[in-house]
Amino acid sequence: MAHASTDFIQRGRTGLRAQFDSLRAAYERHARTRTAYRKMVDELHAYSDRDLAELGYHRSEIGRIAREASRNG
């Protein structure tokens, strides 16, 4: 009977470990996406309104552009 309990506990740890690893991987993906977003926003804010207009964008679109760029890699 003790063997069955130990086996159950070990499987539980494995399941918990897998959940933790999945959570950590999701956090790391989110951190990379957020870093790419911030970098793009900073770069676009450095452009003048004229430069953005030449690219076909308005300053109000910077957030959307950065979100799309960071999601698409």
C-alpha positions as CSV (number, residue, x, y, z in Angstrom):
1,M,0.0,0.0,0.0
2,A,2.9,2.4,0.8
3,H,4.3,1.7,-2.7
4,A,1.0,2.8,-4.3
5,S,1.0,6.1,-2.3
6,T,4.6,6.8,-3.2
7,D,3.9,6.2,-6.8
8,F,1.0,8.6,-6.8
9,I,3.0,11.3,-5.1
10,Q,5.8,11.0,-7.6
11,R,3.4,11.3,-10.5
12,G,1.9,14.3,-8.8
13,R,5.3,16.0,-8.7
14,T,5.9,15.2,-12.3
15,G,2.6,16.8,-13.2
16,L,3.3,19.8,-11.0
17,R,6.8,20.1,-12.5
18,A,5.3,20.0,-16.0
19,Q,2.9,22.7,-15.1
20,F,5.7,24.8,-13.6
21,D,7.9,24.4,-16.7
22,S,4.9,25.3,-18.9
23,L,4.3,28.4,-16.8
24,R,7.9,29.4,-16.9
25,A,8.1,29.0,-20.7
26,A,5.0,31.1,-21.1
27,Y,6.5,33.8,-18.9
28,E,9.8,33.7,-20.9
29,R,7.8,34.0,-24.2
30,H,5.9,37.0,-22.8
31,A,9.1,38.7,-21.6
32,R,10.7,38.3,-25.1
33,T,7.6,39.7,-26.7
34,R,7.4,42.6,-24.3
35,T,11.1,43.3,-24.9
36,A,10.6,43.4,-28.7
37,Y,7.6,45.6,-28.2
38,R,9.4,48.1,-26.1
39,K,12.4,48.2,-28.5
40,M,10.1,48.9,-31.5
41,V,8.2,51.6,-29.6
42,D,11.4,53.3,-28.6
43,E,12.8,53.1,-32.2
44,L,9.6,54.5,-33.7
45,H,9.3,57.3,-31.1
46,A,12.8,58.4,-32.2
47,Y,11.5,59.2,-35.7
48,S,10.1,62.6,-36.5
49,D,6.5,63.0,-37.6
50,R,7.8,63.6,-41.1
51,D,9.8,60.4,-41.1
52,L,6.8,58.4,-39.9
53,A,4.7,60.0,-42.6
54,E,7.2,59.0,-45.3
55,L,6.9,55.4,-44.0
56,G,3.1,55.8,-44.3
57,Y,2.4,55.9,-40.5
58,H,1.1,58.4,-38.0
59,R,2.5,58.7,-34.5
60,S,-0.8,57.4,-33.1
61,E,-0.2,54.1,-34.8
62,I,3.1,53.3,-33.0
63,G,1.5,51.1,-30.4
64,R,-0.4,49.0,-32.9
65,I,2.7,48.7,-35.2
66,A,4.9,47.6,-32.3
67,R,2.3,45.0,-31.1
68,E,2.0,43.5,-34.5
69,A,5.8,43.4,-35.0
70,S,6.4,41.9,-31.6
71,R,3.8,39.2,-32.1
72,N,5.0,38.3,-35.6
73,G,8.5,37.9,-34.5
